[in-house]
Amino acid sequence: MRTFKNQTIIEASTESIFNVFLTSIKQDFINFNEEKAVGSTIKKTIRAYSTKSRHIEIAIKAFEKNKVFEIQSTSSNQVFTSRYELEAIDEKKTELTVTEIVVTQGFLGLFNDLFVKVNFKKGIKTRFGYLVNYLKTQLNTEITN
């Protein structure tokens, strides 16, 4: 099992940031209902780093408006959990914490987990940076509209 945790402070309210997440959620989960969010699932076919495609199921595991959003993606040999937590510092500042947990099955999975933990930690931080930049871009778009 690999666990990665990143935090940052964003100059926006928790509600504004969560609304960006909600927009994305509603695009993927067509019949999304905030009252019954936990347990919602979708199935997708995605391409991995190679030309092979992979089938995954994505489920919402936790949902508390303006506070927590957690999804779990499950494939035949891996479970990937992403948890997004928002904590208000004041009305215009929010601390965002993203925790990612990856569990890979089998002996090769253990080797892969160790390899990724050692070699791809920088990539995890880079991906977190992309998420933060995306959020800021969406928040700026919201302000100008």
N, C-alpha and C positions, 0 to 999 in steps of 0.2 A: 504494500500500500504506500502510495506517495501522497503527501499533503503539502500544499503550497498556500501561503497566506500573504496577501498584499493589502495595504491600507493607504488611503490618501484623504486629503480634505478638499472638498469641492465647494466653490463659492456659489451655492444654490440651496434652496430649501429641500428638505427630504421629499416633500410632495412633488416638486418639479422634477427631481431626479427619478422618483418612482414612476412618474407619468411617462418618462422615456422608456423605462422597462415595460410598462403596460402597453405602450404602442407596439413594441416588438412582440410581446406575448400574444396580443390579439391578432397579429399577422400570422403567427405560427399555429396557434390554437384557435381555430375558426369559430367554434361555439363557446368561447371562453366566458365563464361566469365567475365574477369575483367571490360570490358567496359560496361557490362549490369548486374553487380553484384546485385545492389539494386533491390529488388523484386523477386529474386530467391527464390524458396521454395522447401522443401522436406517434405515428410511425413514419420514418423517412429512410430514403436511400441516399447515401452520401458517398463521395469519392474520397478515398484516403490519399496518402502521398503518392501512391502508385496509380496505375490505371484501373485497379480493382475497385469495385463499389462494395459498400457494406450497408447492411440493414441495421438500423438502430431504433429503439423506442425511447422517447423522451417523456418523462413524467414530472409533473409539478409535485414536489415533496413537502414544501412549506410555502405559505403565502400569508403575509400579514401586511396589509396596505401601509405604505410609507415606511416600512420597517424591514421586512425580510422577504426574499424571494429565493427559492431553492429548486433547482431542477436536477434530474438524474437521467443521464443518457446511458442506455444499456445495449451492448452488442453481444455477440456470441462469446467473446472472451474478455470483455472489459466493462467495468462500470465506472462512469465518470460523473462526479457530483460537483455542481457549482452552487455555492451559497453566496448571496449578495445581501449584506446587512447595512442598513442606513441608521446613523445615529445623529440627531440634531445637536450641533454645537451651539447654535443660536438660530434666529429666524432665516439667516442668509448663508449659513455655513453648515455643511454636513460631512461627517466622516463616513467614508465608504470602505467597507471591509469585504474583500472577496476571498473566499476559501475554496480551494479546488482539491478534491480527493480522487485519486485514480487507483482502482484495484484491478489488477490483471490476473487472470486465472492460470494455474499450472506452474511448473518449474521454470519454464522459459519466461513466464510472466514475472516471477521474482527477479530473474536476471535483468529483464527489461526495465522493471521498476528502478532497480539500482542504477542501471546505465542512464536512464532518463534523469534521475535525481542528480547525478553527478554532472552530466553533460548538457542538459537543457534548461537549467535553472534560469539562465539569462533570457532564454526564449519565453519563459513564463512571465518574467518581468516586462518583456517587450510587449507581449499580448495584453498584459494589464494596462500598459501605457496606451495601447490602441483603444481599449475599452474606455479609459478615462478621456482620451481625446474625442472619441465618438460622443460620449455623454456631453462634454463641453460644447461640441459643435451643435448637437441637437438642442441643448439649452439656449445657445445663442440664437438659433433659428427661431425657437419659441418666443424669445424676447422681441425679436425684430418683426414678428408677424402680428 
